[in-house]
Each structure stands twice: as structure tokens, then as C-alpha cells.
Amino acid sequence: MMPAFFALLFLGLLSLGTPLEASVPPFQHGDRVAFIGDSITHGGRYHADIYLYHATRFPNHPFVAHNCGIAGDTAPGTNLRFEADIAVHRPTVATIMLGMNDAYAWAFDPSLALQEKISAQASSYDHYTQAMDQMATTLTEMDCRMVFIKPSIYDQTAVLDQKNLVGKNDQLGRFAEYIDELAIKYGASVVDFHTPMSVINHVIQVSDPSATIVGADRVHPGIPGHLVMAYHFLKAQNMPTYVSAIQLDASEGGKILQLRNCEIHGDLVATSNQLSFSATEKALPFPLSPAQLKGLDWVPFQHELNRQVLAVDNLPRGKYELRIDAIKVGEYSSAELKIGIELSANPATPQYNQSLRVKALQDQQLKATSKLRTIALVRHSMIKKIKPAVSEKDHAALTIALATHLNKSKGEPWYKYLRQQADAYLKTIQNEDTYKQEEVQWMQKMWQQNQPSRHSWQLRKIPLGS
């Protein structure tokens, strides 16, 4: 039975007309994917979760993915950096999520006169739609498949300390409607983040008006929010529910009833107190971090995208110890095993620990990526604006020019962040080529570490009184 919370979300999505059928082709072996966006892409991890899911679920279909987000960027700004920051990767697929900064914050300032607001918001819409159309044209000319993402929400309903720019999320909703038109025009796919995030926000704020799926700044989702976004992207790609499923009958020496994404190697043996076999699953479970668990309150990620099931019928009544490769992973009753036990979140299994090793390699990749995105941000949002132009090779002159440029923002809320980014840029720019190599090398290592292997399974009946 569907939990009440998810049933409410499901009904809410139906009432808002969210497409429930998949529309996004899965990434293919050899794809080069560019995740284009603003700060939510730049510093977020929805795309990292999507990539890790593919690496654990489809270990024989390697591809590369590049974070092409820049904090503070807009659709027009993305077009300006397109050649140097996106086209350079020669993407075969591009996902595009922009709009948060295109919905100009100042256009929703409560102190602004109504006519000025109307004019500014109309201008915002025009600039966004024209720039997105230009971007789609460019990607089409590159023969790059496009996936437009309806932007994540600005939380204008939560009771928070952060100033509330009422109307900004409505503008993002108008952008989201335009995305449908754009996708039809260019034969592109669409993933909707805006509608389901709005529904979740509505549901959680019924009991807690200060609750939000995004951060205290009303804009940036935390790690659980990014898991929600990854879930909706993966659902749009029609990703399979099962990592693997093994259903066995323990009677008459043991027999296989059903296998999903798994192979048993002909050594199934069942006795009165034990069942053993060896199996090779064709995927690994997706490893969830403690920081992501809150997201499971908002979407049924485990139930719909990450099931790893062992079910055994006709076991003699009692309690059983499960070992995989001689490692104890749990104790279960015969009744539990008849229904089926879930193993995808079990940290003791060899499969889960292999997934953690894949994720550890991704974490190394993300460190290199983070440095590259800092370089890109400073290059495209600061250095390109310095007049007269200063060469990036002239470190001393560039240091002075950046300090002068940043002084114009002193006192602004974003000054500290930009100062940190500029300082990091000056420390890392000389190693840019190294970070590019590391980024790809760590991805390659992920697709080596993710290869499933054969494991020995043993269910042993625990004697009464043990």
C-alpha cells in the first residue's frame, strides 16, 4: 500500500497535470553530457546523484558528464560563455536548468512601484525566452540532444527570516510553461522539477509553516532537495525499480522461482536448516548518505528506484542468519523472508560496500570539478567584465584587477562569496589542465570499480535458544 504522505503527493501531482510517463531517453554508452545551469547546478549535486545512479545501475554503459553550471548565471549569460565553457566538451546530450536569476530579484522587491514591477517582469520573461531559444538553436546545430528542466522553486510561501520576493516563484512557473513550448519546437525532452517541488512544499507547510524543500535563503535546495530532483529526473528516464530480485523456493532441494537483473550459477542447495547459492547481480545498490535521508520523506526513492530483494518461500519456520561472502548481513524470520527482505540500504553487504567505493571515487571527481567550476565562474563572470582586458597569464596584473573589480561589490551580500571564489581561482588557475585530467580519470575509475562480481549467499537457520 502507498504510504499516506506519498499518496497525497501523488494526488497533488495528478491535480496539477504533471506528466507521469517517461519522456527522457536514458544516457547511452559513450555519451558526453553537459549539465547546464546556475548556482543550483554549480554547487549542487542532483546531477552527481543522477550520474552515480547510472554508474551503479548500468555498469557496462560508461559515459562522461560535466558540470556546466555557474553561480549567478542567467540564460543570456550562459550564451555568452557557451563556446568556451560548454561547446568545448562536445556534448551529445545537454540538460538545461536556468531561470532562478533570470527572474530578477529586484523585479519583485515589495518597495517597487506596481508599474515598474510589471515592466521589469515582462522584460525578464522576454530576455529569458529569447536567450533560451538562442541556446536551443545552438545546441541543435551541434546535433546535441536536449533535456530542458523546469526550474526548481523559489520558496515564497515558507515563514522564514529571509526577505520574501513574492511573485518570483510565479515567474519561474511562467518560465516552466514556456519550457513546454520550447521543447515542442525543438523536439526536446522535458523534466519537471518545479511542479513536484511546489507540491512537496505545500504538503510539508500544512503542519509546519517554516518547513521548506529548499534552503533558508528560499533558493538553494540542500542535499535532500537535490535527491528529490535526481529522483524526478531518473523517473522521467524510466529507470528500473530493481537493482536485483531473487525469489527462491527452499523445498525439495531448492529451486529458482524468479530472477531480476541477476544470474544464479547452478549451485543452489537447500537442506532442512540451510540454503546456499552463488549469484552475480548485474547492478549495484545506490548508496544513500545520512545527509540524503530526509529526502526519503518527500519521495519514494528506495521503493521505486532502489530495490534489492531476496525472497525465499517454504523455509522451515524459524529465524535465519544471512551471510554474503561469509559476512553476516542480518537475521530474518522465515515469514520476513517469504515476503522478501530489502538489502539495498544494508551497509553490511559486499555489494553496498562496493557502491561506497564507487561513490568515494566520485567524491574525488567532484573535488576536481569544484575547482574547475570556480575557475569558470571567475573567468566568465568577473575577468570577462574587466576593462581594459587582462591576460589570465599575467598573475600579478590579474590579482590587482580582480581586487579592483571586487571592490565595486563591497558591502553587497554576495561580496564575501565572490571574494572567496577569486582567491581560490588565483590559487588554482595554474593547475587547470591537471584538474581537467583528474575529473575524467576519476570518472573512468568509477566505471572500473562498479563492475559487479559473483557473491556466495548462505541462509542458515539459527537454533532455538541461540
Residue pairs with C-beta under 8 A, 6 or more apart in sequence:
2 10
3 300
5 203
5 297
6 299
6 300
8 203
9 196
9 199
9 200
9 203
9 298
9 299
12 199
12 202
12 203
13 20
13 195
13 196
13 199
14 20
16 195
16 198
16 199
18 192
18 195
18 196
19 190
19 192
22 235
22 236
22 237
22 238
23 189
23 190
23 191
23 236
24 147
24 189
24 190
24 191
24 233
24 236
24 237
24 238
25 145
25 189
25 237
26 54
26 58
26 237
26 238
26 239
27 33
27 54
27 61
27 63
27 65
27 93
27 237
28 61
28 63
28 92
29 60
29 61
29 62
29 63
30 62
30 63
30 92
31 63
31 64
31 92
31 93
32 63
32 64
32 65
32 66
32 89
32 90
32 91
32 92
32 93
33 51
33 63
33 64
33 65
33 66
33 91
33 92
33 93
33 94
33 95
34 65
34 66
34 68
34 86
34 89
34 91
34 93
34 94
34 95
34 144
35 41
35 47
35 65
35 66
35 67
35 68
35 69
35 94
35 95
35 97
36 68
36 69
36 78
36 86
36 94
36 95
36 96
36 97
36 98
36 135
37 68
37 69
37 73
37 95
37 96
37 97
37 98
37 149
38 69
38 70
38 71
38 72
38 73
38 74
38 97
38 98
38 100
38 101
39 69
39 70
39 71
39 72
39 73
39 100
39 219
39 220
40 46
40 69
40 97
40 100
40 152
40 219
40 220
40 221
41 47
41 67
41 68
41 69
41 97
42 67
42 69
42 70
42 71
42 73
42 373
42 377
43 69
43 71
43 220
43 373
44 69
44 220
44 221
44 226
44 229
45 223
45 226
45 366
46 221
46 226
46 227
46 229
46 230
46 233
47 65
47 67
47 95
47 230
48 362
48 366
49 226
49 227
49 230
50 65
50 230
50 233
50 234
51 65
51 362
52 286
52 287
52 358
52 359
52 362
53 230
53 234
53 239
53 286
53 305
54 61
54 63
55 62
55 358
55 362
55 446
55 447
55 450
56 243
56 283
56 284
56 285
56 286
56 287
56 355
56 358
56 450
57 239
57 240
57 243
57 283
57 284
57 286
58 283
59 282
59 283
59 284
59 447
59 450
59 451
59 452
62 444
62 447
64 440
64 443
65 443
66 89
66 91
66 369
66 439
67 369
67 372
67 373
68 85
68 86
68 89
68 94
69 373
70 77
70 78
70 81
70 85
70 373
70 376
70 377
70 380
70 381
71 377
71 381
71 417
71 421
72 101
72 377
72 381
72 414
73 81
73 98
73 101
73 380
73 381
74 98
74 101
74 102
74 127
74 128
74 131
75 98
75 99
75 102
75 127
75 128
75 131
75 132
75 135
76 102
76 127
76 131
77 380
77 381
78 86
78 98
78 131
78 135
79 131
79 134
79 135
79 138
80 380
80 384
81 376
81 380
81 384
82 135
82 138
84 379
84 380
85 376
85 380
86 94
87 138
87 142
90 142
91 139
91 142
91 144
92 144
92 145
93 144
93 145
93 146
93 147
94 139
94 144
94 145
94 146
94 147
95 146
95 147
95 148
95 149
95 191
95 233
96 132
96 135
96 146
96 147
96 148
96 149
97 148
97 149
97 150
97 151
97 152
97 193
98 128
98 132
98 151
99 128
99 151
99 172
99 175
99 176
100 151
100 152
100 154
100 172
100 219
102 124
102 127
102 128
102 131
102 175
103 124
103 128
103 154
103 168
103 171
103 172
103 175
104 120
104 121
104 124
105 165
105 168
106 112
106 120
107 117
107 120
107 121
107 123
107 124
107 171
108 117
108 121
108 165
108 166
108 167
108 168
108 171
109 117
109 165
110 166
112 120
117 167
121 167
121 171
124 171
125 171
125 174
125 175
125 178
128 175
128 178
129 175
129 178
129 182
132 178
132 179
132 182
133 182
133 185
136 146
136 182
136 185
136 186
136 188
137 186
139 146
140 146
140 186
145 188
145 189
146 183
146 186
146 188
146 189
147 188
147 189
147 190
147 191
148 179
148 182
148 183
148 188
148 189
148 190
148 191
149 179
149 190
149 191
149 192
149 193
149 233
150 175
150 176
150 179
150 190
150 191
150 192
150 193
150 194
150 195
151 172
151 175
151 176
151 193
151 194
152 193
152 194
152 197
152 214
152 221
152 225
152 229
153 169
153 172
153 193
153 194
153 197
153 198
153 201
153 213
153 214
154 165
154 168
154 169
154 172
154 214
154 218
154 219
155 169
155 201
155 212
155 213
155 214
155 218
155 219
156 164
156 165
156 166
156 167
156 168
156 169
156 170
156 218
157 201
157 202
157 205
158 201
158 205
158 209
158 210
158 211
158 212
158 218
159 209
159 210
160 210
160 212
160 216
160 218
161 216
162 216
162 217
162 218
164 218
165 218
169 198
172 194
173 194
176 192
176 194
176 195
179 190
180 190
182 188
183 189
183 190
189 236
190 236
191 232
191 233
191 236
192 232
192 236
193 229
193 232
196 228
196 232
196 299
197 213
197 214
197 221
197 225
197 228
197 229
200 213
200 228
200 298
200 299
201 211
201 212
201 213
201 214
204 211
204 212
204 213
204 298
205 211
205 212
212 218
213 221
213 224
213 225
213 228
213 298
214 220
214 221
214 222
214 225
215 221
215 222
215 225
221 228
221 229
222 291
223 289
223 291
223 292
223 295
224 291
224 292
224 293
224 294
224 295
224 297
224 298
225 295
226 295
227 288
227 292
227 295
227 296
227 299
227 301
228 295
228 298
228 299
231 295
231 299
231 301
231 304
231 305
232 299
234 305
235 304
235 305
239 305
240 261
240 305
241 303
241 304
241 305
241 307
242 260
242 261
242 307
242 308
242 309
243 261
243 281
243 283
243 284
243 285
243 286
243 306
243 307
243 308
243 344
243 351
244 259
244 260
244 261
244 262
244 279
244 281
244 282
244 283
244 308
244 309
245 258
245 259
245 260
245 261
245 262
245 307
245 308
245 309
245 311
245 340
246 258
246 259
246 260
246 262
246 264
246 279
246 309
246 310
246 311
247 256
247 257
247 258
247 259
247 309
247 311
247 312
247 313
247 340
248 254
248 255
248 256
248 257
248 268
248 270
248 275
248 277
248 311
248 312
248 313
249 255
249 256
249 257
249 312
249 313
249 314
250 270
250 275
250 312
250 313
250 314
250 315
250 316
251 270
251 313
251 314
252 270
253 269
253 270
254 268
254 269
254 270
254 275
254 277
255 268
256 264
256 268
257 313
261 281
261 282
261 283
262 279
262 280
262 281
262 282
263 279
263 280
263 282
264 277
264 278
264 279
265 277
265 278
265 279
265 280
265 454
267 276
267 277
267 278
268 275
268 276
268 277
269 275
269 276
269 277
272 316
272 461
273 316
273 460
273 461
274 458
274 459
274 460
274 461
275 312
275 315
275 458
275 459
276 456
276 457
276 458
276 459
277 456
277 457
278 454
278 455
278 456
278 457
279 454
279 455
279 457
280 452
280 453
280 454
280 455
281 308
281 351
281 452
281 455
282 452
283 452
284 351
284 352
284 354
284 355
284 358
284 450
284 452
285 306
285 308
285 343
285 344
285 345
285 349
285 351
285 352
285 355
286 305
286 306
286 344
286 355
287 352
287 355
287 356
287 358
287 359
288 296
288 301
288 302
288 306
288 345
295 301
296 302
302 342
302 344
302 345
306 344
306 345
307 342
307 344
308 342
308 343
308 344
308 351
309 340
309 341
309 342
309 343
310 322
310 337
310 340
310 341
310 343
310 457
311 337
311 338
311 339
311 340
311 341
312 334
312 337
312 338
312 459
313 338
315 334
315 337
315 338
315 459
315 461
316 334
316 461
317 334
318 333
318 334
318 461
318 462
318 464
319 331
319 332
319 333
319 334
319 461
319 462
320 331
320 332
320 333
320 334
320 337
320 459
320 460
320 461
320 462
321 328
321 330
321 331
321 459
321 460
321 462
322 328
322 329
322 330
322 331
322 332
322 341
322 457
322 458
322 459
323 329
323 457
323 458
323 460
324 349
324 350
324 351
324 455
324 456
324 457
324 458
325 350
325 455
325 456
326 456
326 458
327 348
327 349
327 350
328 348
329 343
329 346
329 348
329 349
330 341
330 346
330 348
331 462
332 341
337 459
343 349
343 351
343 352
344 352
345 352
346 352
347 353
350 455
351 452
351 455
354 449
354 450
354 453
357 449
358 446
358 449
358 450
361 442
361 445
361 446
361 449
362 442
362 443
362 446
364 438
364 442
365 438
365 439
365 442
365 443
365 446
368 435
368 436
368 438
368 439
368 442
369 435
369 439
371 424
371 428
371 431
371 435
372 432
372 435
372 436
372 439
374 421
374 424
374 425
374 428
375 425
375 428
375 429
375 432
375 435
377 421
377 425
378 402
378 421
378 422
378 425
379 392
379 425
382 402
382 405
382 406
382 418
382 422
383 390
383 392
383 398
383 401
383 402
385 405
386 401
386 402
386 405
390 397
390 398
390 401
391 397
391 398
392 398
392 429
395 426
395 429
398 426
399 426
402 422
402 425
402 426
403 422
406 415
406 418
406 419
406 422
409 415
409 418
428 435
